[in-house]
Structure formats: structure tokens, C-alpha cells
Amino acid sequence: MYVGTQIRPRDDSDYRVWAQLGVRHVCVDPPGNPHHWSLDDLRRHKEHVESFGLSLDMVQLPLSSRPIEEAESPHILLGKDPERQREIDSICSLIERLAAAGIPAAKYNLCIIGIPRTEREEGRGGSRNAAFRWDRADQNAPLGRAGILSEDENWERIDHFLGAVVPVATAARVRLACHPHDPYTPPGYRGVTRVLGTVEGLRRFVTMHESPYHGLNFCQGTVAEMLDDPEREILEAIRWFGERGKIFNVHFRNIKGRKLDFMEAFPGRGRHRYGPLARRLLRCPLPLHGDAGSRAADRRARPLWCRLRLLLRLHPGADRRAGAAGAIADRARQVC
């Protein structure tokens, strides 16, 4: 199990600090629109990142978590041809360039309404934490560019995309890691019935166009946001996807609350007990990326602090009773 980061570096000094901290596995994008990354761009970027003793494990496809109105490849989920086919062809070519550049994986999202949140709430030490309270959300929010999108239409568009890109990724041996819909929203919210916001939906997703190169960017916090009893149910979710080799990397997040009623929290301050989670994850060969929705009151602290909390949770004293942390320390290659 590897612990890494997906923070966007401010400059090369961040690369040096990560290497000093032992955070050698990173997900960092080259500048510019991913559709336009050339093979030379990717090779230069990889060479630069790895010149600091780091490993470039993953980049982001031009399918982000932003709302469809801000998307780099909007027509894939709008289902509008011929623009959709041009975007798919571009992504397939990009996957082949990633393989040629020696970049083994790419993460992506299939978002239409982005990441809905209500007002930030106060967390530990005055931090401002992302939250989603359905009873405080605008439940009559207007439709977006996608208009009304049913469950069946959403699945059809996802199936069309996977049918095109998964064979290319399989041939190129580039793993595609999809992030779940964050958070679960009731059917028809803003006109869209999201299908990757439940464990059942994610199970269906990973079994479509079956391939060892088609899986999940398993955001532990987002999956917890789908559950009525996160502390209990998350372990079964990790077991199911992990046993099938569908967890390609993990966002090691925590929340306080449950489905439709939660606040994101620092790793040690939420519903998850990290000892049992880490023991279950150790059965899956995967990279582990910290990710958090908490903002330090002093913005100079940077989100790296959220990731550094992980070191404390994986320290050999974190779970002495079960002896799990010692095993974690032995098997984890890097810790941030």
C-alpha cells in the first residue's frame, strides 16, 4: 500500500518537500487542457516530476468533478454527437499517449451537477469544513445545461463512453479510475438522477465492460456519504470492490454524519476508525491518497496538513491492541 498526494504543487519547492517527507507517489497534471497534452508534454512532465525522486502514478483525464457547464468534455454526458465522438476519440488518443509516456493510470469523473454542498461549517480549531445537509439545500434548484436526465439515459451515456474507452485502456494497459458521484443526491435533483452515488450503482458500473483496467478512484469519504451507517457499511464496500480488484486508488477521507447529512472532517475526527479501515485496505494492492474538504483557518497552512494527519493514523502506535499499525508500517511504502 502506498500513501501519496494529489495536491497541485505551487512550485518545485513542494516537490522537494514531498520527497523529504517520503511522499513519493503523486498524481500531478501537466499544465494546459488534457485534450491538448502531446506525448512530448507528458514525457517532459514525467521526467520533471521524477527528477525529484518522485513517481508520477496518475493524471486526470479531461473529465473533472466540475459541473457540466464548466466541463472540458461536456458532450460525453450530454450525449450529443458528433461532438461526443470527437471528445471520446480525443480521450482514447490521450490514453495511448499516457501509455507511451509510461504513466500507468488516469483518474476521471462522470459529473453533470458537480459536487453539491451547503454552507461550510466550523470544524476542529476553527477550520471551515465542506458539508451537505439536504434539509438546508435548495431542493428546487434550477435545471442545468443537461436538463432532465433519467436513470436509464444516464446509464446509456456511461455505457457508450465505457464501450469506447475501456478496450483502448485495456490494450494500452492504463488503469482508468472513476470517482463516485459526490454526494448521493435524491433522484431528479436539479433534473438529474445520478447513478454513481450508491454502492449498488458503483457495483453495476465496475461490472460493465469488464476489464482489469476499469475500476474506481475509491473515495472513502464519498462512499461513506452514500451510507446510512458509514462506520459499519464502509468495511463491506471495501471488501466487495477490493476482492474484485476494482479499487485502483483511495482517497482516505473522513466525514461526520451520514447520507444527506454530513460534514467533511479531518482524518482523525470523523465516523471512520482508521485502524479497521487500514486493515481491510491492506488486503488490496493500491495507492492511498489523502483528500479532505477542510480548510485551515490560516490558509498558509495549505491542504498538505490534512494529508500529514495520515502519518499519525498509520504510526505504529495507532492501533496497538490489534497490532495492525505495525503491519501497516511494514507494508506501506510511503507515508504522508
C-alpha positions in Angstrom: 0.0 0.0 0.0 1.4 3.4 -1.0 0.5 6.7 0.5 0.7 9.7 -1.8 -0.8 13.0 -2.6 -2.8 14.7 -5.4 -2.2 18.3 -4.3 -1.3 20.7 -7.1 2.2 21.9 -6.3 2.7 25.6 -6.0 6.2 25.3 -7.5 9.2 22.9 -7.4 9.7 23.5 -3.7 6.6 21.4 -3.0 8.1 18.5 -4.9 11.2 18.8 -2.8 9.2 18.9 0.4 7.2 15.8 -0.6 10.4 13.9 -1.3 11.8 14.9 2.1 8.6 13.7 3.8 8.7 10.4 1.9 5.6 11.2 -0.2 7.0 9.8 -3.4 3.8 8.7 -5.2 1.9 11.6 -6.8 -0.9 12.5 -9.1 0.0 15.8 -10.7 -1.1 17.1 -14.1 0.9 18.9 -16.7 -0.3 22.5 -17.5 -3.0 23.1 -20.0 -6.0 21.3 -21.3 -5.6 17.5 -21.1 -7.1 17.1 -24.6 -4.0 19.0 -25.9 -1.3 17.2 -24.0 1.2 15.9 -26.5 3.4 12.9 -26.0 6.4 15.3 -25.6 4.4 17.2 -23.0 3.7 14.1 -21.0 7.3 12.8 -21.2 8.7 16.2 -20.1 6.3 16.4 -17.2 7.0 12.9 -16.0 10.8 13.4 -16.3 10.5 16.7 -14.3 8.4 15.2 -11.5 10.5 12.2 -11.2 13.7 14.2 -11.1 12.8 15.0 -7.5 12.8 11.3 -6.6 9.0 11.0 -7.0 6.8 8.7 -9.0 4.1 10.1 -11.3 1.4 7.5 -10.7 -1.6 9.1 -12.3 -3.0 12.1 -14.1 -6.6 13.4 -14.6 -8.5 12.8 -17.8 -10.5 15.8 -19.2 -13.5 14.6 -17.2 -13.4 16.5 -13.9 -15.7 16.9 -11.0 -16.8 20.4 -12.2 -20.4 21.0 -13.3 -21.2 20.2 -16.9 -21.3 23.9 -17.7 -17.6 24.1 -16.9 -16.6 20.7 -18.3 -13.7 20.1 -20.7 -15.7 17.2 -22.4 -19.3 18.1 -21.8 -20.8 16.3 -24.8 -19.9 12.8 -23.4 -22.6 13.1 -20.7 -24.9 15.3 -22.8 -25.0 12.6 -25.4 -24.7 15.0 -28.3 -23.0 13.8 -31.4 -20.8 14.4 -33.4 -19.2 16.4 -30.6 -19.4 13.4 -28.2 -17.5 11.2 -30.6 -14.7 13.8 -31.1 -14.3 14.1 -27.3 -14.2 10.3 -26.9 -11.7 9.9 -29.7 -9.5 12.6 -28.1 -9.6 10.8 -24.7 -8.8 7.4 -26.4 -5.7 9.0 -28.1 -4.7 10.6 -24.7 -4.8 7.2 -23.1 -2.5 5.8 -25.7 -0.1 8.7 -25.2 -0.2 8.1 -21.4 0.9 4.5 -22.1 3.7 5.7 -24.4 4.9 8.1 -21.8 5.0 5.4 -19.1 2.1 6.9 -17.0 0.2 3.9 -15.7 -3.2 5.3 -14.6 -5.7 8.1 -15.0 -8.5 9.2 -12.8 -11.7 10.8 -14.0 -15.3 11.8 -13.1 -18.6 11.4 -14.8 -20.3 14.5 -13.3 -23.1 16.6 -14.5 -24.1 18.7 -11.5 -20.6 18.9 -9.9 -20.2 18.4 -6.1 -23.3 19.9 -4.4 -22.6 21.4 -0.9 -24.4 23.6 1.6 -22.6 26.3 3.6 -19.3 25.4 5.2 -19.3 24.6 8.9 -16.8 25.1 11.7 -14.5 22.1 12.5 -11.6 21.5 14.7 -9.5 24.5 15.6 -11.7 26.9 13.6 -11.3 25.1 10.3 -14.1 25.6 7.7 -15.3 22.3 6.5 -17.4 21.3 3.5 -20.8 20.0 4.3 -24.0 18.8 2.7 -27.3 19.0 4.6 -30.3 18.0 2.5 -32.7 19.9 4.7 -30.6 23.1 4.1 -30.1 22.6 0.3 -32.1 24.3 -2.3 -34.3 21.3 -3.2 -35.9 23.2 -6.0 -32.6 24.3 -7.6 -33.0 25.1 -11.3 -32.1 22.7 -14.1 -28.6 22.9 -15.6 -27.4 22.5 -19.1 -28.2 18.8 -19.2 -31.9 19.5 -18.5 -33.8 16.4 -17.2 -31.8 13.2 -17.3 -33.3 9.9 -16.2 -31.5 7.0 -14.7 -31.8 5.0 -17.9 -30.4 7.8 -20.0 -27.5 8.3 -17.6 -26.6 4.7 -17.8 -26.8 4.6 -21.6 -24.4 7.5 -21.9 -22.0 6.0 -19.4 -22.2 2.6 -21.2 -21.5 4.4 -24.5 -18.4 6.0 -23.1 -17.1 2.8 -21.4 -17.6 0.8 -24.5 -15.3 3.1 -26.4 -12.5 3.8 -23.8 -12.2 0.6 -21.8 -10.9 -1.5 -24.8 -8.3 1.2 -25.5 -7.2 1.3 -21.9 -7.0 -2.4 -21.7 -4.9 -2.6 -24.9 -2.7 0.2 -23.6 -2.5 -1.2 -20.0 -3.6 2.1 -18.5 -5.9 1.8 -15.5 -8.9 4.1 -15.5 -10.1 5.1 -12.0 -13.5 6.7 -11.8 -14.5 8.8 -8.8 -18.0 8.2 -7.5 -20.7 10.8 -7.6 -20.2 13.1 -4.6 -22.5 13.2 -2.7 -25.5 10.9 -3.1 -28.5 13.1 -4.2 -32.1 12.1 -4.4 -33.4 11.1 -7.9 -34.2 14.1 -10.1 -32.2 16.7 -8.1 -31.5 19.6 -10.5 -33.2 17.4 -13.1 -30.5 14.7 -12.9 -30.8 11.2 -11.5 -27.2 10.3 -10.6 -26.3 6.7 -10.8 -22.8 6.5 -9.3 -23.9 7.9 -5.9 -24.9 4.5 -4.4 -22.9 1.3 -3.7 -25.3 -0.6 -5.9 -24.7 1.8 -8.8 -20.9 1.5 -8.4 -21.2 -2.3 -8.4 -23.1 -2.1 -11.7 -20.5 0.3 -13.1 -17.4 -1.8 -12.4 -19.0 -4.9 -14.0 -19.9 -3.1 -17.2 -17.3 -3.8 -20.0 -15.3 -5.9 -17.5 -11.5 -5.3 -17.6 -8.7 -5.2 -15.0 -8.1 -1.7 -16.3 -11.6 -0.4 -15.5 -12.2 0.4 -11.8 -12.6 3.0 -9.1 -10.8 6.0 -7.6 -12.3 4.8 -4.4 -13.1 8.0 -2.4 -13.7 6.6 1.1 -15.4 9.8 2.1 -17.8 9.9 -0.8 -18.7 6.3 -0.4 -19.4 7.0 3.3 -21.7 9.8 2.2 -23.9 7.2 0.4 -24.4 5.2 3.6 -26.9 5.2 6.5 -24.4 3.7 8.8 -20.9 4.6 7.4 -18.8 3.2 10.2 -20.3 -0.3 9.7 -21.2 -0.4 6.0 -17.9 1.1 4.6 -16.0 -2.1 5.5 -18.3 -4.3 3.4 -17.9 -1.8 0.5 -14.1 -2.0 0.7 -14.3 -5.8 0.8 -16.6 -6.1 -2.2 -14.7 -3.8 -4.5 -11.2 -4.8 -3.2 -11.8 -8.6 -3.7 -12.6 -7.9 -7.3 -9.6 -5.8 -7.9 -11.7 -2.7 -8.6 -10.0 -0.3 -6.1 -7.2 1.4 -8.1 -6.5 4.1 -5.5 -8.1 5.5 -2.4 -9.0 9.0 -1.2 -8.5 8.4 2.6 -11.2 10.9 3.7 -13.5 11.1 6.7 -16.9 12.6 7.5 -19.1 13.3 10.5 -22.6 12.2 9.7 -24.3 10.0 7.2 -26.2 10.1 3.9 -27.7 13.5 3.1 -26.5 14.9 6.4 -22.7 15.2 6.8 -19.7 17.4 7.3 -16.3 16.5 6.0 -13.7 16.1 8.7 -10.0 15.8 9.3 -8.9 12.1 9.2 -8.9 11.5 12.9 -12.2 13.4 13.6 -14.9 11.6 11.7 -17.0 8.5 11.7 -14.3 6.2 10.4 -12.0 4.3 12.8 -8.9 4.2 10.6 -7.4 1.0 12.2 -10.1 -1.3 10.8 -10.2 0.5 7.5 -6.5 0.3 7.1 -6.5 -3.5 7.9 -9.2 -4.0 5.3 -7.4 -1.9 2.7 -4.1 -3.7 3.3 -5.7 -6.7 1.5 -5.8 -4.6 -1.6 -2.7 -3.6 -3.5 -3.3 0.0 -4.1 -2.0 3.6 -3.7 -3.6 5.6 -0.9 -4.1 9.4 -1.4 -5.2 11.7 1.3 -8.1 14.0 0.5 -10.1 16.4 2.7 -12.7 19.1 2.5 -11.4 21.1 5.5 -9.8 24.5 5.2 -7.3 25.6 7.8 -8.2 29.0 9.3 -4.7 30.0 8.3 -4.7 29.4 4.6 -0.9 29.4 4.5 -1.0 26.0 6.2 -2.1 24.5 2.8 -4.1 21.3 2.4 -0.9 19.3 2.9 -1.6 19.4 6.6 -4.7 17.3 6.1 -2.6 14.7 4.4 0.1 14.8 7.0 -2.5 13.7 9.6 -2.4 10.3 7.9 1.1 9.8 9.3 -0.3 9.8 12.8 -3.0 7.4 12.0 -0.5 4.9 10.4 2.1 5.3 13.1 3.0 2.0 14.8 1.2 3.2 18.0 -2.2 3.9 16.3 -3.8 0.5 16.9 -1.7 -1.4 19.4 -4.5 -3.7 20.6 -4.8 -5.4 17.2 -1.2 -4.9 16.2 -2.4 -3.7 12.8 -0.4 -0.5 12.7 2.8 -2.3 12.8 1.8 -4.3 9.8 0.7 -1.1 8.1 4.1 0.5 8.8 5.9 -2.5 7.4 3.8 -2.7 4.2 3.2 0.9 3.4 5.9 2.1 1.1 5.4 5.8 1.7 3.5 7.8 4.3 2.3 11.4 4.1 
